[in-house]
Amino acid sequence: MLELRPIVMSDNPQLRIKSTPVSFPLSQKDEEDAKYLLEYLKFVNVKENAEQYQLRVGVGLAAPQIGIQKRMLAIYIQNEDSEGKVLDVEQLILINPRIVSHAEQKSYLKSGEGCLSVAVDKEGYVPRYAFVTVEAYDLVTKTMLKKKFRGYEAIVIQHEIDHLDGILYIDKINTKDPYAPISNAIEI
């Protein structure tokens, strides 16, 4: 059984602090903390666990969300067919991720974004880049990674990198008109 750590919520000023880079070689503590991010996501994506412990399902988690101000995040996205059968899983533990290039074109989730650190999801479109190229050390493969993310995955990685910079998705929603059209954007 995973020993659950509390999620830092949006009213905590700690979530607004820019995280510091992680030093290499990784300390044992940094490696354990980074691995926990992915283990947490795997745990909450099991329906019985989420129900039993009243946890929200998530696809990304950044270190500041568990009270660690370091540039680490995890992604766990299950790609499913039309019947809900898992086809494959994208799982990454990224250390010191940075966006090195991005599309000019924007994209957004039609259903809006959510966040484990925001108790009540705020409705509205969150403009993101349609694709991003990210460089980071991936602890899953233990290699330097340079990867282009598109579509839903691009939105998830940008959401998590924002956490490392003290930014929440709710900061990016148009406060006057949350569903204002985003010019030339791809709806996902």
GUVEX-358311 format. One record per residue (C-alpha): x, y, z. Coordinates in pm, 1 decimal. Layout:
REM GUVEX-358311
      east     north        up
         X         Y         Z
...
This chain:
REM GUVEX-358311
      east     north        up
       0.0       0.0       0.0
     130.2     341.3     -99.4
     175.9     581.4     191.5
     -23.9     877.5      66.0
     110.9    1229.0     107.8
    -135.4    1517.6     120.3
    -187.1    1725.6    -193.3
    -107.7    2095.2    -146.0
    -419.9    2293.7    -232.9
    -448.8    2612.4    -437.4
    -503.2    2840.9    -137.4
    -153.8    2752.9      -8.8
     101.7    3020.4    -112.4
     362.0    2743.4    -145.1
     207.1    2656.5    -484.8
     300.8    3006.3    -609.9
     675.6    2963.0    -553.9
     901.9    2893.7    -850.2
    1070.3    2556.7    -796.9
    1447.1    2514.1    -789.3
    1640.8    2289.9   -1028.3
    1736.9    1943.2    -910.6
    2108.8    1870.0    -873.8
    2278.4    1571.9   -1035.8
    2361.5    1306.4    -948.3
    2018.4    1269.1    -790.7
    2016.9    1226.9    -416.7
    1835.8     922.8    -282.5
    1567.2    1155.6    -139.2
    1512.2    1333.8    -472.4
    1487.2    1001.6    -653.8
    1238.1     865.1    -399.2
    1028.1    1183.1    -414.6
    1025.7    1181.3    -795.1
     926.6     814.3    -808.8
     648.3     881.9    -558.6
     488.0    1125.2    -806.1
     438.4     846.7   -1059.7
     336.5     590.5    -797.7
      69.6     830.0    -670.6
     -73.0     870.1   -1022.4
     -75.7     494.4   -1078.2
    -249.7     446.9    -741.9
    -527.9     701.1    -802.8
    -590.9     564.3   -1152.9
    -708.4     236.9    -999.9
   -1082.9     293.4    -960.8
   -1108.2      99.1    -634.0
    -826.1     303.8    -474.6
    -975.7     635.6    -582.8
   -1314.1     535.5    -443.0
   -1187.3     382.5    -119.7
    -965.2     678.9     -29.5
   -1187.9     944.3    -191.5
    -908.6    1060.2    -423.3
    -936.8    1241.5    -752.9
    -794.2    1068.4   -1058.0
    -505.3    1257.1   -1217.4
    -276.0    1227.9   -1516.8
       1.4    1457.0   -1396.6
     158.6    1556.9   -1067.0
     433.4    1808.3    -997.0
     658.0    1807.7    -690.1
     517.3    2138.4    -552.0
     179.9    1965.9    -525.3
     324.8    1742.5    -253.2
     516.0    2026.3     -87.4
     852.8    1983.9    -261.3
     983.2    2296.0    -435.5
    1195.5    2111.5    -691.0
    1161.4    2086.4   -1069.1
    1022.4    1733.8   -1089.6
     696.6    1604.9   -1234.6
     530.3    1283.8   -1344.0
     287.8    1203.9   -1624.1
      67.8     893.4   -1636.7
    -173.7     887.7   -1929.1
    -365.9     573.4   -2019.7
    -468.7     569.8   -2385.4
    -792.8     377.0   -2423.1
   -1001.5     248.4   -2709.1
   -1370.8     339.0   -2753.7
   -1470.2      63.7   -2508.6
   -1239.1     184.9   -2231.5
    -976.8     -85.9   -2277.2
    -625.7      46.8   -2206.6
    -416.3      30.4   -2523.3
     -95.5     180.4   -2385.8
      33.9     404.1   -2110.4
     254.1     711.7   -2133.4
     452.6     733.2   -1810.5
     735.0     974.0   -1744.4
     917.6    1112.6   -1444.2
    1081.5    1431.8   -1564.0
    1360.5    1607.2   -1378.4
    1432.3    1972.3   -1466.5
    1192.8    1974.9   -1763.1
    1194.9    2276.1   -1988.4
    1009.2    2370.3   -2302.0
    1270.0    2429.4   -2573.6
    1027.5    2502.9   -2858.8
     655.1    2535.2   -2915.7
     392.4    2595.1   -3180.7
     256.0    2942.4   -3235.0
     -87.4    2783.4   -3271.1
    -286.5    2737.5   -2953.5
    -500.8    2450.0   -2832.2
    -738.0    2394.6   -2541.4
    -947.6    2123.0   -2383.3
   -1313.9    2160.7   -2479.3
   -1411.0    2025.0   -2137.1
   -1167.2    2255.3   -1955.5
    -880.1    2153.7   -1730.4
    -881.3    2021.7   -1377.7
    -615.5    1996.9   -1110.8
    -555.7    1782.5    -804.7
    -464.5    2103.8    -618.4
    -788.6    2285.8    -708.5
   -1075.4    2152.6    -496.8
   -1352.5    2279.1    -724.8
   -1265.2    2286.9   -1093.4
   -1297.1    2630.2   -1250.5
   -1475.5    2626.6   -1584.0
   -1334.3    2786.2   -1893.9
   -1083.9    2742.5   -2172.2
    -713.8    2735.1   -2088.9
    -502.5    2841.2   -2387.7
    -197.1    2621.5   -2441.0
      49.9    2565.0   -2723.0
     -68.6    2303.7   -2974.4
     266.5    2127.8   -2941.7
     576.8    2165.6   -2727.7
     920.5    2011.0   -2735.4
    1050.9    1935.2   -2388.1
    1399.8    1848.7   -2268.4
    1445.9    1675.8   -1933.7
    1604.5    1384.4   -1758.1
    1354.2    1096.5   -1753.8
    1391.3     888.7   -1440.0
    1181.1     604.8   -1588.3
    1433.1     537.7   -1866.4
    1727.8     701.0   -1685.2
    1813.4     902.2   -1996.2
    1807.6    1259.1   -2119.6
    1491.9    1307.7   -2317.4
    1395.7    1549.5   -2592.4
    1037.1    1482.4   -2690.1
     763.9    1655.4   -2886.5
     424.0    1645.0   -2718.4
     102.9    1707.5   -2914.9
    -266.1    1723.0   -2836.6
    -377.6    1614.5   -2492.7
     -24.3    1519.3   -2382.9
      99.0    1869.5   -2475.0
    -169.2    2022.2   -2256.0
     -83.0    1792.9   -1964.0
     292.7    1861.2   -1980.3
     237.6    2238.2   -1999.8
      -1.9    2222.7   -1703.2
     259.2    2039.6   -1493.3
     551.7    2262.1   -1598.5
     337.4    2561.4   -1499.5
     322.3    2415.6   -1147.4
     702.4    2427.1   -1136.2
     680.0    2800.1   -1211.7
     412.3    2873.2    -950.7
     132.4    2902.0   -1207.9
    -209.2    2734.0   -1185.4
    -441.4    2667.5   -1478.9
    -702.2    2894.7   -1321.3
    -463.3    3187.4   -1381.2
    -496.6    3137.1   -1757.6
    -876.2    3139.4   -1788.1
   -1030.7    3460.0   -1923.2
   -1200.9    3600.4   -1611.4
   -1449.3    3815.8   -1806.0
   -1553.8    3544.1   -2052.0
   -1424.2    3196.3   -1955.1
   -1551.6    3041.7   -2279.1
   -1436.4    3319.5   -2510.9
   -1320.7    3171.3   -2841.8
    -944.0    3132.6   -2872.5
    -839.9    3253.8   -3213.9
    -702.8    2986.8   -3452.3
    -690.0    2727.4   -3171.9
    -731.4    2350.2   -3189.6
   -1013.1    2218.3   -2971.8
    -920.0    1892.2   -2800.3
